[in-house]
Amino acid sequence: MLKYIFIFFFVSVSLIFSQKGFQRGDDRRPDLNLHKAVFIEPHLIPFDSSFKCYFTYKIPFNNILFLKDGDNFTGGISLKLEVHKDDIYLKSETVSKKITVNNYDMTNSDNDFLEGLLTIDLKEGNYTIKPSLNIENLNKDIFIPPFPLEVKTTEHKNIFDPVVIYNEKNSYNDQTFFRLVNSEGFVPYSIQDYSLVISIADTSVEEISVSIIQNEKEILNKIFTSVGSIGYGISDLDNALCLTNNPDAVKVNLFVVNGFSTKLNEGAAKLKIKIGEEEKEFEIFSAWINKPRTLINPEFAIKILEHITPGEEVANLTDGDEEDYSKNLTSYWEKFDSNKETAFNEVMNEFYQRADYAVREFSTPNNRDGTSTDRGEIYVKYGKPDEVERSYSEKDNTVEIWIYNNINKRFMFSDKDGLGNFTLLK
């Protein structure tokens, strides 16, 4: 009999489904807050007189309810996509998938995902896609806001929308494949490098010129040659979405654009692809996929700095307009960034990951800001202790001792009422 495992299940009521991370000439901007129940990324491939629309998806493990199954943990989902045109229902497709892991910690991970895809054939036109996600073992439908989908023939040498991929190829059955990042077209803002695959249906094209500009700064300007051709297909290869050869599909030449992603800041950038005298422009977006939640509100993120920075310096960061707070915060952390070759600031990320942990683990009914508790302040400043010793008394008094070996420090906390209100003793 399955044993139920109670895990933290988080689905924010403020989830907003963002548009695909590539835009072409419209004024819409995607929501860059990517703490989502599900990522859905459409890929449109011409197929005879219509289009084969691949909808790839991925769901963080911490949004799946896992049950203990022997030595493993198993969870699953059902994803339904309804297609509407002019407010009229046309068709729908549903896919169900399970995932099994052998590590309990993975069931709470927001860095591991269940991935898959479903396909829908559509003709040219403007559609509305209405997703619905059901979490197995929970029997709960998660509402995902509808999103628009424009299906039309590509122009300019048949250049398809770029696809964000991992730099390292995925191995499967003694072959290697380009693996999709599968984050709604966003280029992850990260210390890790990512690439783009540019697919061109004109197989006579062997060379393209690519430039990327962000905030009037040239990030990339380089010529790339074709790495080969395939019949454009996407397959689920053991929970990894990969570009694969479909002999019945349109044949495309592939170009891998690399060496740019770690130089991108969060936000929009212009991608220009030039073939001879023809040029096509895309707007791409770099987004912090697992951005610490304490960074989402810049004013709160600045307030947390009081744990490590004199008050006057922190106060200066909130001078001026609120829309400048985020920029001021980024500028503050630049002096701690040891790797100027990348836009991603690892020190800043580490600090606010600690802050997230403090809010999650040390908040109390009387103090919802876990970073301002005694344990939270120490955790934000020094990180995870090397050792934690805990003792109990008959008077509901709990004592915790945190030991940091590298800096030769010990901190003693006491909870005298048994309600989690730990105070620093020494």
Summary of the structure (lengths in Angstrom):
residues: 426
radius of gyration: 24.4
end to end distance: 48.1
largest distance: 82.1
contacts: 1267
relative contact order: 0.11
helix: 17%
strand: 44%
